[in-house]
């Protein structure tokens, strides 16, 4: 079987300074670990799928995500995505 790292397009990666909600990052890191990916590779995959309007996760991953969300107390969903506030915004 071919090494997947040697079969795809050649890209140039850059460091980013993204800030993300703490519990969301924990879920993403847990999912990346589950799939034996770096966090950056996981986020790249999610974004590439989103850009093509394709779901990035199958049933197994969605089950893992639900367990990770519960474990880390991630209690909001897509409906809150554009309404998140910093803790000191009260």
VOMI-621376 format. One record per atom (N, C-alpha, C): residue number from 1; residue in one letter; x, y, z. Coordinates in pm, 1 decimal, decimal comma. Example, Ala and Ser with C-alpha at 12.3 -4.5 7.8 and 13.67 -1.06 7.14 Angstrom:
# VOMI-621376
(gunu 1; 'a'; (1319,0; -569,0; 780,0)),
(gunu 1; 'a'; (1230,0; -450,0; 780,0)),
(gunu 1; 'a'; (1320,0; -330,0; 780,0)),
(gunu 2; 's'; (1285,0; -225,0; 708,0)),
(gunu 2; 's'; (1367,0; -106,0; 714,0)),
(gunu 2; 's'; (1290,0; 3,0; 787,0)),
***
This chain:
# VOMI-621376
(gunu 1; 'x'; (83,6; -117,8; 0,0)),
(gunu 1; 'x'; (0,0; 0,0; 0,0)),
(gunu 1; 'x'; (88,5; 124,6; 0,0)),
(gunu 2; 'x'; (51,6; 225,2; -79,5)),
(gunu 2; 'x'; (130,9; 346,5; -91,3)),
(gunu 2; 'x'; (120,6; 430,4; 35,5)),
(gunu 3; 'x'; (229,1; 498,3; 67,6)),
(gunu 3; 'x'; (230,4; 590,3; 180,8)),
(gunu 3; 'x'; (149,1; 712,7; 142,9)),
(gunu 4; 'x'; (40,9; 741,7; 219,5)),
(gunu 4; 'x'; (-47,9; 850,9; 181,3)),
(gunu 4; 'x'; (23,0; 985,1; 178,5)),
(gunu 5; 'x'; (129,3; 1002,1; 255,2)),
(gunu 5; 'x'; (201,4; 1128,5; 257,3)),
(gunu 5; 'x'; (276,0; 1153,1; 126,4)),
(gunu 6; 'x'; (296,7; 1049,6; 46,6)),
(gunu 6; 'x'; (371,8; 1063,7; -78,2)),
(gunu 6; 'x'; (283,4; 1061,1; -202,1)),
(gunu 7; 'x'; (151,2; 1052,2; -185,1)),
(gunu 7; 'x'; (63,9; 1039,2; -301,0)),
(gunu 7; 'x'; (-20,5; 1162,6; -329,1)),
(gunu 8; 'x'; (-31,9; 1255,0; -236,1)),
(gunu 8; 'x'; (-117,9; 1372,4; -253,5)),
(gunu 8; 'x'; (-43,4; 1489,9; -314,0)),
(gunu 9; 'x'; (-113,7; 1601,5; -326,9)),
(gunu 9; 'x'; (-51,5; 1721,2; -382,7)),
(gunu 9; 'x'; (58,1; 1775,6; -290,9)),
(gunu 10; 'x'; (155,6; 1841,7; -348,7)),
(gunu 10; 'x'; (261,6; 1906,1; -272,4)),
(gunu 10; 'x'; (209,0; 2041,1; -223,6)),
(gunu 11; 'x'; (224,1; 2068,7; -95,6)),
(gunu 11; 'x'; (172,9; 2193,0; -37,1)),
(gunu 11; 'x'; (282,9; 2260,9; 43,7)),
(gunu 12; 'x'; (261,6; 2388,1; 73,3)),
(gunu 12; 'x'; (347,7; 2462,4; 165,1)),
(gunu 12; 'x'; (263,6; 2499,8; 285,6)),
(gunu 13; 'x'; (304,7; 2458,3; 404,4)),
(gunu 13; 'x'; (228,9; 2488,0; 525,4)),
(gunu 13; 'x'; (288,5; 2607,8; 596,8)),
(gunu 14; 'x'; (202,0; 2682,9; 666,8)),
(gunu 14; 'x'; (244,1; 2799,9; 743,1)),
(gunu 14; 'x'; (190,7; 2788,8; 885,4)),
(gunu 15; 'x'; (261,4; 2851,5; 979,4)),
(gunu 15; 'x'; (214,1; 2858,5; 1117,7)),
(gunu 15; 'x'; (99,3; 2957,8; 1124,6)),
(gunu 16; 'x'; (1,8; 2928,9; 1208,6)),
(gunu 16; 'x'; (-108,5; 3022,0; 1228,4)),
(gunu 16; 'x'; (-115,6; 3060,0; 1375,5)),
(gunu 17; 'x'; (-181,2; 3167,5; 1402,3)),
(gunu 17; 'x'; (-198,6; 3211,3; 1540,1)),
(gunu 17; 'x'; (-345,4; 3211,7; 1578,5)),
(gunu 18; 'x'; (-417,9; 3108,3; 1536,7)),
(gunu 18; 'x'; (-562,0; 3102,4; 1564,5)),
(gunu 18; 'x'; (-589,6; 3087,5; 1714,2)),
(gunu 19; 'x'; (-695,1; 3155,6; 1759,1)),
(gunu 19; 'x'; (-746,1; 3134,7; 1894,3)),
(gunu 19; 'x'; (-877,3; 3060,7; 1880,8)),
(gunu 20; 'x'; (-895,9; 2958,5; 1964,4)),
(gunu 20; 'x'; (-1018,5; 2879,6; 1960,6)),
(gunu 20; 'x'; (-1064,3; 2852,1; 2102,7)),
(gunu 21; 'x'; (-1191,7; 2822,1; 2116,7)),
(gunu 21; 'x'; (-1249,1; 2791,7; 2247,8)),
(gunu 21; 'x'; (-1181,4; 2667,9; 2305,9)),
(gunu 22; 'x'; (-1147,9; 2674,7; 2433,9)),
(gunu 22; 'x'; (-1066,5; 2573,5; 2501,5)),
(gunu 22; 'x'; (-1122,6; 2431,4; 2490,4)),
(gunu 23; 'x'; (-1251,7; 2414,1; 2518,7)),
(gunu 23; 'x'; (-1309,8; 2278,7; 2515,9)),
(gunu 23; 'x'; (-1315,1; 2224,1; 2373,9)),
(gunu 24; 'x'; (-1337,9; 2312,7; 2277,7)),
(gunu 24; 'x'; (-1339,3; 2272,0; 2138,0)),
(gunu 24; 'x'; (-1202,1; 2220,1; 2096,2)),
(gunu 25; 'x'; (-1097,9; 2287,6; 2139,8)),
(gunu 25; 'x'; (-961,4; 2243,2; 2108,9)),
(gunu 25; 'x'; (-934,3; 2106,9; 2171,6)),
(gunu 26; 'x'; (-981,4; 2084,8; 2292,4)),
(gunu 26; 'x'; (-961,6; 1955,5; 2357,9)),
(gunu 26; 'x'; (-1029,4; 1843,7; 2278,8)),
(gunu 27; 'x'; (-1151,3; 1869,3; 2230,8)),
(gunu 27; 'x'; (-1221,8; 1769,6; 2150,1)),
(gunu 27; 'x'; (-1145,0; 1743,5; 2020,4)),
(gunu 28; 'x'; (-1100,3; 1850,1; 1954,4)),
(gunu 28; 'x'; (-1024,2; 1833,6; 1830,0)),
(gunu 28; 'x'; (-895,0; 1755,5; 1852,9)),
(gunu 29; 'x'; (-823,8; 1786,4; 1961,0)),
(gunu 29; 'x'; (-700,2; 1713,6; 1991,2)),
(gunu 29; 'x'; (-729,1; 1566,0; 2018,4)),
(gunu 30; 'x'; (-836,5; 1539,2; 2091,2)),
(gunu 30; 'x'; (-874,1; 1400,7; 2118,8)),
(gunu 30; 'x'; (-908,6; 1326,2; 1991,7)),
(gunu 31; 'x'; (-981,1; 1392,1; 1901,4)),
(gunu 31; 'x'; (-1017,6; 1329,6; 1774,2)),
(gunu 31; 'x'; (-894,1; 1307,0; 1687,3)),
(gunu 32; 'x'; (-804,1; 1403,5; 1686,0)),
(gunu 32; 'x'; (-679,4; 1387,5; 1609,7)),
(gunu 32; 'x'; (-600,3; 1268,3; 1663,1)),
(gunu 33; 'x'; (-591,8; 1257,4; 1793,4)),
(gunu 33; 'x'; (-521,0; 1144,4; 1855,1)),
(gunu 33; 'x'; (-588,8; 1012,7; 1818,2)),
(gunu 34; 'x'; (-720,6; 1008,7; 1823,2)),
(gunu 34; 'x'; (-795,4; 887,8; 1787,9)),
(gunu 34; 'x'; (-762,2; 842,5; 1645,9)),
(gunu 35; 'x'; (-750,2; 939,2; 1553,8)),
(gunu 35; 'x'; (-721,6; 906,6; 1413,6)),
(gunu 35; 'x'; (-572,0; 905,9; 1381,8)),
(gunu 36; 'x'; (-487,6; 923,5; 1483,2)),
(gunu 36; 'x'; (-342,4; 925,5; 1466,3)),
(gunu 36; 'x'; (-299,5; 1032,5; 1365,0)),
(gunu 37; 'x'; (-356,2; 1152,4; 1382,3)),
(gunu 37; 'x'; (-324,6; 1267,7; 1298,0)),
(gunu 37; 'x'; (-273,0; 1381,1; 1384,9)),
(gunu 38; 'x'; (-201,8; 1473,7; 1323,7)),
(gunu 38; 'x'; (-169,4; 1597,0; 1395,1)),
(gunu 38; 'x'; (-296,0; 1682,1; 1398,8)),
(gunu 39; 'x'; (-301,0; 1775,7; 1491,6)),
(gunu 39; 'x'; (-415,1; 1865,7; 1499,6)),
(gunu 39; 'x'; (-429,1; 1944,7; 1369,4)),
(gunu 40; 'x'; (-317,1; 1990,6; 1314,2)),
(gunu 40; 'x'; (-320,5; 2065,1; 1188,8)),
(gunu 40; 'x'; (-376,5; 1983,8; 1074,0)),
(gunu 41; 'x'; (-336,4; 1856,3; 1063,8)),
(gunu 41; 'x'; (-387,9; 1769,5; 957,0)),
(gunu 41; 'x'; (-538,7; 1748,5; 971,6)),
(gunu 42; 'x'; (-584,1; 1731,9; 1095,6)),
(gunu 42; 'x'; (-728,1; 1715,0; 1118,0)),
(gunu 42; 'x'; (-804,4; 1840,1; 1075,1)),
(gunu 43; 'x'; (-758,1; 1957,3; 1117,3)),
(gunu 43; 'x'; (-826,6; 2081,8; 1082,1)),
(gunu 43; 'x'; (-823,3; 2103,5; 930,8)),
(gunu 44; 'x'; (-710,3; 2075,9; 866,6)),
(gunu 44; 'x'; (-703,3; 2085,9; 720,2)),
(gunu 44; 'x'; (-809,8; 1999,2; 654,8)),
(gunu 45; 'x'; (-823,0; 1876,6; 700,7)),
(gunu 45; 'x'; (-921,8; 1785,7; 643,9)),
(gunu 45; 'x'; (-1064,0; 1835,8; 662,4)),
(gunu 46; 'x'; (-1093,6; 1887,9; 781,6)),
(gunu 46; 'x'; (-1227,2; 1941,8; 808,8)),
(gunu 46; 'x'; (-1256,7; 2058,1; 714,3)),
(gunu 47; 'x'; (-1161,6; 2148,3; 698,9)),
(gunu 47; 'x'; (-1182,1; 2266,2; 615,3)),
(gunu 47; 'x'; (-1195,8; 2228,8; 468,2)),
(gunu 48; 'x'; (-1111,4; 2139,5; 419,8)),
(gunu 48; 'x'; (-1120,2; 2097,2; 279,0)),
(gunu 48; 'x'; (-1257,3; 2035,7; 251,0)),
(gunu 49; 'x'; (-1305,5; 1953,1; 342,7)),
(gunu 49; 'x'; (-1439,1; 1895,4; 325,8)),
(gunu 49; 'x'; (-1546,4; 2004,2; 328,4)),
(gunu 50; 'x'; (-1535,9; 2098,7; 423,1)),
(gunu 50; 'x'; (-1635,5; 2206,3; 433,4)),
(gunu 50; 'x'; (-1637,9; 2291,4; 306,6)),
(gunu 51; 'x'; (-1521,9; 2318,9; 248,6)),
(gunu 51; 'x'; (-1515,4; 2398,8; 126,6)),
(gunu 51; 'x'; (-1587,8; 2331,9; 10,1)),
(gunu 52; 'x'; (-1599,1; 2199,7; 15,5)),
(gunu 52; 'x'; (-1669,6; 2126,0; -90,5)),
(gunu 52; 'x'; (-1809,5; 2083,8; -46,1)),
(gunu 53; 'x'; (-1854,7; 2137,4; 66,8)),
(gunu 53; 'x'; (-1986,3; 2106,0; 122,3)),
(gunu 53; 'x'; (-2004,8; 1955,4; 143,1)),
(gunu 54; 'x'; (-1897,9; 1891,0; 188,7)),
(gunu 54; 'x'; (-1901,7; 1747,1; 216,9)),
(gunu 54; 'x'; (-1881,5; 1725,9; 366,0)),
(gunu 55; 'x'; (-1957,0; 1635,2; 426,0)),
(gunu 55; 'x'; (-1937,5; 1609,5; 569,2)),
(gunu 55; 'x'; (-1800,1; 1547,2; 595,2)),
(gunu 56; 'x'; (-1725,7; 1600,0; 691,4)),
(gunu 56; 'x'; (-1591,3; 1548,3; 716,5)),
(gunu 56; 'x'; (-1588,3; 1421,4; 802,1)),
(gunu 57; 'x'; (-1701,1; 1386,7; 865,7)),
(gunu 57; 'x'; (-1699,8; 1274,9; 959,8)),
(gunu 57; 'x'; (-1806,2; 1172,3; 927,0)),
(gunu 58; 'x'; (-1769,1; 1045,7; 945,4)),
(gunu 58; 'x'; (-1862,9; 935,9; 932,1)),
(gunu 58; 'x'; (-1920,5; 900,2; 1068,1)),
(gunu 59; 'x'; (-2004,3; 797,8; 1072,3)),
(gunu 59; 'x'; (-2070,8; 759,2; 1197,9)),
(gunu 59; 'x'; (-1974,6; 727,1; 1312,3)),
(gunu 60; 'x'; (-1864,4; 658,8; 1283,9)),
(gunu 60; 'x'; (-1769,6; 622,5; 1390,4)),
(gunu 60; 'x'; (-1707,7; 748,1; 1451,8)),
(gunu 61; 'x'; (-1662,5; 839,6; 1367,0)),
(gunu 61; 'x'; (-1602,6; 963,8; 1417,2)),
(gunu 61; 'x'; (-1704,7; 1047,1; 1493,4)),
(gunu 62; 'x'; (-1828,3; 1053,1; 1445,2)),
(gunu 62; 'x'; (-1931,5; 1129,0; 1514,3)),
(gunu 62; 'x'; (-1957,8; 1072,1; 1652,5)),
(gunu 63; 'x'; (-1950,4; 941,2; 1666,0)),
(gunu 63; 'x'; (-1967,1; 878,0; 1796,5)),
(gunu 63; 'x'; (-1851,7; 916,1; 1889,9)),
(gunu 64; 'x'; (-1731,1; 914,6; 1837,5)),
(gunu 64; 'x'; (-1613,6; 954,9; 1916,2)),
(gunu 64; 'x'; (-1626,0; 1101,6; 1956,4)),
(gunu 65; 'x'; (-1668,5; 1186,3; 1864,3)),
(gunu 65; 'x'; (-1685,2; 1328,6; 1893,3)),
(gunu 65; 'x'; (-1787,1; 1348,0; 2005,6)),
(gunu 66; 'x'; (-1899,0; 1277,0; 2000,9)),
(gunu 66; 'x'; (-2001,1; 1289,3; 2105,3)),
(gunu 66; 'x'; (-1943,1; 1252,6; 2242,0)),
(gunu 67; 'x'; (-1863,3; 1148,3; 2248,1)),
(gunu 67; 'x'; (-1801,5; 1106,3; 2374,6)),
(gunu 67; 'x'; (-1700,8; 1209,8; 2423,1)),
(gunu 68; 'x'; (-1621,3; 1264,6; 2330,2)),
(gunu 68; 'x'; (-1523,1; 1366,0; 2367,3)),
(gunu 68; 'x'; (-1591,4; 1494,9; 2413,5)),
(gunu 69; 'x'; (-1699,4; 1534,2; 2345,0)),
(gunu 69; 'x'; (-1773,3; 1653,5; 2386,5)),
(gunu 69; 'x'; (-1826,6; 1636,4; 2528,5)),
(gunu 70; 'x'; (-1879,2; 1519,3; 2557,9)),
(gunu 70; 'x'; (-1930,2; 1492,0; 2691,7)),
(gunu 70; 'x'; (-1816,4; 1494,2; 2793,8)),
(gunu 71; 'x'; (-1705,1; 1431,2; 2760,2)),
(gunu 71; 'x'; (-1591,2; 1423,8; 2852,8)),
(gunu 71; 'x'; (-1534,5; 1562,0; 2884,4)),
(gunu 72; 'x'; (-1533,6; 1651,0; 2786,5)),
(gunu 72; 'x'; (-1475,5; 1783,8; 2805,6)),
(gunu 72; 'x'; (-1578,3; 1893,2; 2830,1)),
(gunu 73; 'x'; (-1705,0; 1856,5; 2843,7)),
(gunu 73; 'x'; (-1808,6; 1953,3; 2877,3)),
(gunu 73; 'x'; (-1839,3; 2052,2; 2765,8)),
(gunu 74; 'x'; (-1819,3; 2010,9; 2641,9)),
(gunu 74; 'x'; (-1852,0; 2097,7; 2529,1)),
(gunu 74; 'x'; (-2002,0; 2090,7; 2507,5)),
(gunu 75; 'x'; (-2072,5; 2192,6; 2557,2)),
(gunu 75; 'x'; (-2218,5; 2186,7; 2565,5)),
(gunu 75; 'x'; (-2289,3; 2279,9; 2467,9)),
(gunu 76; 'x'; (-2223,7; 2318,0; 2360,0)),
(gunu 76; 'x'; (-2289,4; 2399,0; 2258,1)),
(gunu 76; 'x'; (-2265,0; 2336,4; 2121,1)),
(gunu 77; 'x'; (-2346,0; 2375,3; 2025,7)),
(gunu 77; 'x'; (-2333,7; 2321,6; 1890,6)),
(gunu 77; 'x'; (-2323,8; 2433,0; 1788,2)),
(gunu 78; 'x'; (-2353,0; 2398,2; 1664,0)),
(gunu 78; 'x'; (-2338,2; 2491,0; 1552,2)),
(gunu 78; 'x'; (-2422,8; 2616,4; 1568,9)),
(gunu 79; 'x'; (-2537,8; 2604,5; 1636,1)),
(gunu 79; 'x'; (-2624,9; 2720,7; 1652,9)),
(gunu 79; 'x'; (-2557,2; 2833,0; 1731,0)),
(gunu 80; 'x'; (-2455,8; 2801,2; 1809,2)),
(gunu 80; 'x'; (-2386,2; 2901,6; 1890,5)),
(gunu 80; 'x'; (-2260,1; 2955,7; 1823,5)),
(gunu 81; 'x'; (-2224,9; 2902,5; 1708,4)),
(gunu 81; 'x'; (-2095,4; 2931,4; 1646,6)),
(gunu 81; 'x'; (-2064,7; 3079,6; 1629,4)),
(gunu 82; 'x'; (-2162,7; 3159,9; 1595,5)),
(gunu 82; 'x'; (-2136,0; 3301,5; 1571,8)),
(gunu 82; 'x'; (-2176,1; 3389,3; 1689,5)),
(gunu 83; 'x'; (-2204,8; 3325,1; 1802,5)),
(gunu 83; 'x'; (-2247,9; 3399,2; 1921,2)),
(gunu 83; 'x'; (-2160,3; 3372,9; 2042,8)),
(gunu 84; 'x'; (-2044,8; 3311,5; 2025,7)),
(gunu 84; 'x'; (-1957,7; 3281,7; 2139,2)),
(gunu 84; 'x'; (-1898,9; 3411,0; 2193,9)),
(gunu 85; 'x'; (-1890,6; 3418,9; 2326,3)),
(gunu 85; 'x'; (-1835,3; 3536,7; 2392,9)),
(gunu 85; 'x'; (-1723,3; 3492,3; 2484,1)),
(gunu 86; 'x'; (-1627,7; 3580,0; 2505,7)),
(gunu 86; 'x'; (-1521,6; 3553,2; 2602,6)),
(gunu 86; 'x'; (-1582,5; 3554,2; 2742,1)),
(gunu 87; 'x'; (-1522,9; 3482,3; 2836,8)),
(gunu 87; 'x'; (-1575,2; 3472,4; 2972,6)),
(gunu 87; 'x'; (-1585,3; 3604,6; 3044,9)),
(gunu 88; 'x'; (-1504,3; 3702,2; 3009,0)),
(gunu 88; 'x'; (-1508,6; 3831,9; 3077,6)),
(gunu 88; 'x'; (-1596,8; 3933,9; 3006,3)),
(gunu 89; 'x'; (-1678,5; 3888,9; 2909,3)),
(gunu 89; 'x'; (-1766,5; 3978,3; 2835,5)),
(gunu 89; 'x'; (-1899,2; 4002,8; 2907,9)),
(gunu 90; 'x'; (-1917,3; 3947,1; 3024,9)),
(gunu 90; 'x'; (-2044,8; 3956,6; 3098,8)),
(gunu 90; 'x'; (-2086,6; 4097,8; 3122,0)),
***
